[in-house]
């Protein structure tokens, strides 16, 4: 499965655009790419979740 995904990504490389990921730090949003190496590592270790909506 992973090989198939990599093949598709390589074929479509010219059509792709860069995506900036922002995160909230100390009350404001910053792009993750501007973090230093330690902060980038900390960001990768975070647990991501989706909140379910209960009606």
Order of alpha helices (4+ residues) and beta strands (2+ residues): alpha-beta-beta-alpha
